[in-house]
Amino acid sequence: MNLTEILAEYAKDLTFDDIPERVIEVQKQSLADALSCMAAATSLFPEAGAFTKYALSQCDTGSCTLLASKKKTIPALAALANGALIHALDYEDSHEKALVHPNSASTCAFLALIQASDRKISGKELLTALVLASDITCRLDLAVREDLLKYGWNMPPIHGSMGAVFGGGNLLGLTKEQIMDAVALDMSQAVSSGEASNSARSVVRTVRDGFAAQAAVQSLLLARTGISARFDKALEGKLGYYHAYARDNYDPETVVKDLGRVFESEQISFKPWPSCRATHTAIEGLTKLIRDNQILPEEILEIHLVMQEIGRMVFEPADVKYRPASAAIAKFSMPFIIGALVTDGRIDLSTFEEKRFTDPAVLNIADKVTFEIDESLTKAQNKYTRIAVKTTRGEYTATADKPLGCRENPLSEENLLKKFENCFAASVRGYGAEHIRRIFDLVMNLEKCADAAELPALL
């Protein structure tokens, strides 16, 4: 069997009982985290409202909840509108080594599918599908040997949409052949341009997972009708997935190694700060360096970072990253984030208010930030950062590679709950404390829920 067939067979057959308890626990945390990030974005990212308005203008009588609006539409449009929220704050989970947000597209796609289903889908079934989608999303990226942004592709939503197709195939009970049909249909729809990262005022990078979730839902529902769309070798074919995006620079064995025994969905980081994960090691390392040496902003002459190749994304192009004109750019602008960190002593949701982009104190520090890429660092070392701060009192250095939120340095359950409560409290809907806790408790006990549609009904 080829890669697509192997993954389709795996997706068709996986059951809840096949998944280790620890993986399920992490998946529930990921689901809670994703929902909270979406809720906060309804007020903190008003541009996403256009997607909700569009969805309702096309259909306002469907079965699928539009988060925080108390209104409903059809599955594909709900996936689009809710998906436009999930990455808006760049606050959702990420994988330790794969350059993806493994639960973003699938969460929004599956919330729509379970409400549109003509049968009850249990909490166990939803968790199984989410684990599958997350696992395959990560595996698709881990197989790639280089950063594909240099070819113009913003891969997280592309991989995420494909992972959602495999997980969704399990959720809907599709056959192996139907899942392969859905893969081909998704390849014909899901795409994301890297140019969004260089465009100062574009919101496309923030809403990208809406398109990914919509493509997955449409592909799955089309495949279920019986349309014969499958490609002979969708992933590894001469003109297939890995040729198109990675120019064949990938390892097929990585995609399927220990499939069903090792779940990459367990290797999840949760974000303590609402910015690109590639900035987090520097945030934590620099915070400690400043605190331990009592460095004052006015003493700083230069802050120099040495990073793995991923560092280019948060520094280049310089004219955009040193002077971000939008929150979408500022969240993966290392100079701006360091400028705000040194100036304010913290990074939080208020860091990315528009007024901060022209703050002279922030920009003064940002202009003192320099970087270089260490070509010897591998993709697996994408969190490693060396920091050197030159001051009027001398130079201070540090290295860091396990930022807060990773498995070796995890956020506490208390902090995860606090993030959940704070984000839901920020929603435009104005959820009360009791309602917020009901949502959280349902997610954390989802395997006991006979009808998973109870969850989106609460949103």
C-alpha positions in Angstrom: 0.0 0.0 0.0 1.1 3.6 -0.6 1.2 6.3 2.0 -2.4 7.5 1.4 -3.8 4.0 1.7 -1.8 3.3 4.9 -3.1 6.4 6.5 -6.7 5.9 5.3 -6.6 2.3 6.7 -5.3 3.6 10.0 -7.9 6.4 10.1 -10.8 4.0 9.3 -9.9 1.5 12.0 -8.7 3.4 15.0 -10.9 3.3 18.0 -11.0 5.0 21.4 -9.7 1.9 23.1 -6.6 1.9 20.9 -5.5 5.3 22.3 -3.4 5.5 25.5 -5.1 7.4 28.4 -2.3 10.0 28.5 -3.0 10.9 24.9 -6.7 11.3 25.6 -5.9 13.6 28.5 -3.7 15.8 26.4 -6.3 15.9 23.6 -9.0 17.1 26.0 -6.6 19.9 27.2 -6.0 20.8 23.5 -9.8 20.9 22.8 -10.4 23.2 25.8 -7.5 25.4 24.8 -8.7 25.7 21.3 -12.2 26.7 22.3 -10.9 29.3 24.7 -8.7 30.9 22.0 -11.7 31.1 19.7 -13.9 32.6 22.4 -11.4 35.4 23.1 -11.0 36.2 19.5 -14.7 37.0 19.1 -14.0 40.3 20.8 -10.2 40.8 20.4 -10.2 40.1 16.7 -13.2 42.0 15.3 -12.2 41.2 11.7 -13.4 37.7 12.2 -16.9 39.1 12.4 -17.0 39.5 8.7 -16.8 35.7 8.3 -19.7 35.2 10.7 -21.7 37.8 8.8 -20.9 36.1 5.5 -21.9 32.7 6.8 -25.2 34.0 8.0 -25.8 35.9 4.7 -25.5 32.6 2.9 -27.6 30.5 5.3 -29.0 31.4 8.7 -31.1 28.3 9.2 -28.6 25.5 9.6 -27.7 23.1 12.4 -24.2 24.2 13.2 -23.3 26.8 15.9 -21.4 29.9 15.2 -19.3 30.4 18.3 -20.5 33.1 20.7 -23.3 34.3 18.4 -26.2 32.1 19.4 -26.8 31.6 15.6 -26.4 28.7 13.3 -25.6 27.9 9.7 -24.6 24.9 7.5 -21.4 22.8 8.2 -18.9 24.3 5.7 -19.8 27.9 6.6 -19.7 27.2 10.3 -16.2 25.6 9.8 -15.1 28.7 7.9 -16.4 31.3 10.4 -15.3 29.5 13.5 -12.0 28.5 11.9 -11.3 32.2 11.2 -11.2 32.7 15.0 -8.9 29.9 16.2 -5.6 31.3 15.0 -6.6 34.9 15.2 -4.7 35.5 18.5 -1.9 33.0 17.8 -2.6 31.6 21.2 -3.6 28.0 20.4 -1.4 24.9 21.0 1.5 23.8 18.8 3.7 20.7 18.5 7.1 20.5 20.0 9.0 19.6 16.8 6.5 19.8 13.9 5.8 23.3 12.6 2.1 23.1 12.9 -0.9 23.9 15.1 -2.3 20.4 15.0 -5.8 20.9 16.4 -6.8 24.2 14.7 -8.5 23.0 11.5 -9.9 19.8 12.9 -11.5 21.4 16.0 -13.6 23.8 13.9 -14.4 21.1 11.2 -15.5 18.5 13.7 -17.7 20.9 15.8 -19.7 21.5 12.6 -19.8 17.8 11.6 -21.1 16.5 14.9 -24.0 19.0 14.9 -24.8 18.2 11.2 -24.7 14.4 11.7 -27.9 12.4 11.4 -26.8 10.2 14.3 -25.4 10.9 17.8 -21.7 11.1 17.8 -20.3 10.3 21.2 -17.6 12.1 23.1 -15.3 9.1 22.7 -15.8 9.2 18.9 -15.0 12.9 18.8 -11.8 12.5 20.9 -10.7 9.6 18.6 -11.1 11.7 15.5 -9.3 14.7 17.1 -6.4 12.5 18.2 -6.2 11.1 14.6 -6.3 14.5 13.0 -3.6 15.9 15.3 -1.4 12.8 14.9 -1.5 12.8 11.1 -1.1 16.6 10.9 2.1 16.4 12.9 3.4 13.4 11.0 2.8 15.1 7.6 5.1 18.0 8.7 7.7 15.9 10.6 8.4 14.1 7.3 9.5 17.3 5.6 13.2 18.0 5.7 13.1 21.8 5.3 11.1 24.9 6.0 8.6 25.1 3.1 8.0 28.8 3.7 10.9 29.5 1.5 8.9 28.0 -1.4 6.0 30.3 -0.6 3.8 27.8 1.3 2.4 28.5 4.8 2.1 24.8 5.7 0.3 24.7 9.1 -3.2 25.1 7.7 -2.4 22.8 4.7 -1.2 20.0 6.9 -4.0 20.7 9.3 -6.7 20.5 6.7 -5.3 17.2 5.5 -5.1 15.8 9.1 -8.8 16.9 9.6 -9.7 14.9 6.5 -8.3 11.7 7.9 -9.7 12.3 11.4 -13.0 13.3 9.9 -13.2 10.2 7.9 -13.1 8.2 11.2 -15.7 10.5 12.7 -18.1 10.0 9.9 -17.4 6.3 9.5 -16.2 6.6 5.9 -14.7 3.6 4.1 -11.0 3.6 3.2 -11.9 4.5 -0.4 -14.1 7.4 0.7 -11.3 8.8 2.9 -8.9 8.6 -0.1 -11.5 10.4 -2.2 -11.7 13.1 0.5 -7.9 13.4 0.5 -7.9 14.2 -3.3 -10.8 16.6 -2.9 -8.9 18.4 0.0 -5.7 18.6 -2.1 -7.8 20.4 -4.7 -9.0 23.0 -2.2 -6.7 23.6 0.8 -3.9 26.0 0.2 -2.2 28.8 2.1 0.2 31.4 0.7 3.3 32.4 2.7 3.0 35.9 1.3 0.5 36.6 4.0 3.5 36.7 6.4 5.1 39.5 4.4 2.0 41.6 3.9 1.8 44.2 6.7 -2.0 44.7 6.8 -3.3 41.4 5.6 -5.5 39.3 7.9 -5.1 36.2 5.8 -2.5 34.7 8.1 -4.8 35.0 11.1 -8.0 33.5 9.5 -6.2 30.9 7.4 -7.6 27.9 9.4 -11.1 28.9 8.5 -10.3 28.0 4.9 -8.6 24.8 6.0 -11.5 23.7 8.1 -14.0 24.6 5.4 -12.1 22.6 2.8 -11.9 19.6 5.1 -15.6 19.6 5.8 -16.5 20.0 2.1 -14.1 17.3 1.1 -15.5 14.8 3.6 -19.2 15.5 2.8 -18.5 15.3 -0.9 -16.6 12.0 -0.5 -19.5 10.6 1.6 -21.9 11.1 -1.4 -19.8 8.6 -3.4 -17.9 10.9 -5.7 -14.8 9.0 -7.1 -12.0 11.5 -6.7 -9.1 9.5 -5.3 -5.6 9.9 -6.8 -3.4 6.9 -7.3 -0.6 8.3 -5.0 -2.0 11.4 -3.5 0.9 12.0 -1.0 4.0 10.6 -2.7 3.0 10.6 -6.3 5.1 12.1 -9.1 2.9 15.2 -8.9 1.5 14.6 -5.5 1.4 16.4 -2.1 5.1 16.1 -1.2 6.2 17.0 -4.7 4.1 20.1 -4.9 5.0 21.5 -1.5 8.4 19.9 -0.5 9.8 19.3 -3.9 10.2 15.6 -2.9 12.5 16.6 0.0 10.8 14.4 2.6 11.1 11.1 4.4 8.1 8.8 3.8 9.1 6.5 6.6 8.5 9.3 9.1 4.9 9.6 8.1 4.0 6.0 9.1 6.7 5.0 11.6 5.1 3.5 14.8 1.7 4.5 13.5 -1.0 3.6 16.1 1.7 3.1 18.7 3.3 6.5 19.0 0.8 9.4 18.9 2.4 12.7 18.0 -0.7 14.4 19.3 0.7 13.8 22.8 3.7 16.0 22.1 1.8 19.3 22.4 2.8 22.7 23.8 0.3 25.0 25.3 1.0 28.7 24.9 1.5 31.0 28.0 1.8 34.0 25.6 -0.4 35.0 22.6 2.4 35.0 20.0 4.2 32.8 17.5 5.6 29.8 19.4 9.0 30.6 17.8 9.2 33.6 20.0 8.5 31.9 23.3 12.0 30.6 24.1 13.4 34.1 23.7 10.6 35.5 25.8 11.2 33.1 28.7 15.0 33.2 28.4 15.2 37.0 28.2 12.8 37.5 31.0 15.0 35.4 33.3 18.2 37.0 32.1 16.8 40.5 32.8 15.4 39.5 36.2 18.5 37.7 37.4 20.8 40.5 36.4 18.5 43.4 37.1 18.9 44.9 33.6 17.2 48.2 33.0 15.8 49.2 29.6 18.0 52.2 29.4 21.2 50.1 30.0 20.6 47.9 26.9 22.9 48.5 23.9 22.0 45.3 21.9 20.0 42.1 22.2 21.4 39.4 19.9 19.6 36.1 19.3 21.0 32.9 17.6 18.2 30.7 16.4 17.4 27.7 14.1 16.2 28.4 10.6 12.7 29.1 11.9 14.1 32.4 13.2 13.9 34.0 9.8 10.1 33.9 10.0 10.1 36.1 13.1 12.8 38.6 11.8 12.3 38.8 8.1 11.5 40.8 6.0 13.0 43.5 8.3 10.9 46.4 7.1 7.7 44.5 8.1 9.0 42.8 11.3 10.7 45.8 12.8 7.7 48.0 12.2 4.6 45.8 12.4 1.5 47.5 11.3 -1.0 44.9 12.6 -1.4 42.4 15.4 -1.2 39.6 12.8 2.4 40.7 12.0 3.3 41.8 15.5 2.6 38.3 16.9 5.4 36.9 14.9 7.8 39.9 15.0 10.6 39.1 17.4 11.9 42.7 17.5 8.5 44.0 18.5 7.8 41.3 21.0 11.2 41.8 22.7 10.7 45.6 22.6 7.3 45.2 24.4 8.8 42.6 26.9 11.6 44.9 27.9 9.4 47.9 28.1 6.5 46.4 29.9 8.0 43.4 31.7 5.4 41.1 30.3 3.7 39.8 27.1 -0.1 39.4 27.2 -3.2 40.1 25.1 -2.8 43.9 25.6 0.7 43.8 24.1 -0.9 43.6 20.6 -3.2 46.6 20.8 -2.8 48.9 17.8 -1.4 51.8 19.9 1.6 49.7 20.8 2.9 49.4 17.2 4.1 53.1 17.3 5.2 53.2 21.0 8.6 54.9 20.9 9.9 53.0 23.9 9.0 49.6 22.4 10.5 50.6 19.0 13.6 51.9 20.6 14.3 48.5 22.1 13.2 46.7 19.0 15.8 48.5 16.9 18.5 47.1 19.2 17.5 43.5 18.5 19.7 41.5 16.0 19.8 37.9 15.0 21.7 35.2 13.2 20.8 31.7 12.0 22.9 28.7 13.2 22.8 26.4 10.2 24.0 23.5 12.4 20.7 23.4 14.3 18.2 20.8 13.0 14.4 21.2 12.5 14.0 19.3 15.8 15.9 22.1 17.5 13.6 24.8 16.4 13.0 26.0 20.0 16.7 26.5 20.8 17.8 30.1 21.3 21.0 31.7 22.4 20.7 35.2 23.9 23.3 37.9 24.4 22.4 41.2 26.0 25.0 43.9 25.7 24.6 46.7 28.3 26.5 49.6 29.7 27.6 47.3 32.5 28.8 44.4 30.4 27.4 41.5 28.4 25.0 38.8 29.8 24.3 35.5 28.0 22.0 32.6 28.3 20.7 29.6 26.3 17.2 28.1 26.4 15.4 25.3 24.5 12.4 24.3 26.6 10.0 27.2 26.8 7.1 27.3 29.2 4.3 25.2 28.0 6.3 22.2 26.6 6.2 18.8 28.2 9.5 19.3 30.0 8.3 22.7 31.3 4.5 22.4 31.3 1.8 24.9 32.2 0.1 23.7 35.4 -3.5 22.5 35.3 -4.3 25.6 37.3 -2.8 27.9 34.7 -4.5 26.1 31.9 -7.9 26.5 33.6 -7.1 30.2 34.3 -6.3 30.8 30.6 -9.5 29.0 29.7 -11.6 31.2 32.1 -9.9 34.4 31.1 -10.3 33.8 27.4 -14.0 32.9 27.7 -14.6 35.9 29.9 -13.2 38.1 27.1 -15.8 36.8 24.6 -18.4 39.0 23.0 -21.1 36.7 24.3 -20.4 37.5 28.0 -20.4 33.9 29.3 -20.9 33.8 33.0 -18.5 32.0 35.3 -20.9 29.1 35.9 -21.4 28.7 32.1 -17.7 28.8 31.5 -17.1 26.1 34.1 -19.8 23.9 32.5 -18.0 24.0 29.2 -14.7 23.2 30.7 -16.1 20.3 32.8 -17.8 18.9 29.7 -14.6 18.9 27.7 -12.6 17.4 30.5 -15.1 14.6 30.9 -15.9 14.3 27.2 -15.4 10.5 27.0 -18.4 10.1 29.3 -20.7 12.2 27.0 -23.1 10.2 24.9 -23.8 13.1 22.5 -20.8 15.3 21.7 -23.2 17.8 20.1 -23.9 19.0 23.6 -20.5 20.8 23.4 -21.1 23.2 20.5 -24.6 23.8 21.8 -23.0 25.4 24.9 -20.8 27.7 22.8 
